[in-house]
Amino acid sequence: MANDYSGRQIKLTTTGLIPLGNFKIKGGLWTGMTAPATFTLVDEAGRTYDIIAYVTDYPINIPEIGWMSGPVTVTSLPSGEVALYLATK
């Protein structure tokens, strides 16, 4: 499955560039991963956010991250699917 950037929920299954300008992440969910695994986001300002999975296929709630300076790069997503929920304001 390819990454999906439509709507207010971004679905990620591979690494690469998220083709959006500045956006606010209200939270998210990572499912289907194989442990150990790390999901990493890096924004244009150089801020890095790591979410670590220690258990296989145990859903991880991603907390609110706030504003990201786009474009943002997913540098690590070895397995599973991440859904990021974007804020409207």
Residue, then its C-alpha position, 0 to 999 in steps of 0.5 A: m500500500a502506498n502512502d496516502y496524504s488525502g484528507r485530515q488523516i495521513k496514512l504511512t507505510t513507507t519512508g519518504l517526503i510528506p508533501l505538505g507545508n506546515f501542519k499540526i499533528k494532533g495524534g496518531l496510531w501505529t499498528g502492524m509493526t514488527a518489534p523492535a522498530t522505530f518510526t521517525l519524523v524529521d521536519e524542515a527545522g531539523r526537529t526529530y521525533d522517534i516512536i519506538a515499538y518494543v512489542t510486535d503488533y501492539p498498537i501505539n498511540i502517538p501523542e500530539i506532536g504539534w506544528m511541524s515545519g514542512p515538508v516533513t520526512v519519514t526517515s524510518l518506518p520498517s513495518g506496519e502502518v502509521a495514521l497521523y491525525l492532522a488538526t484543522k486549526 
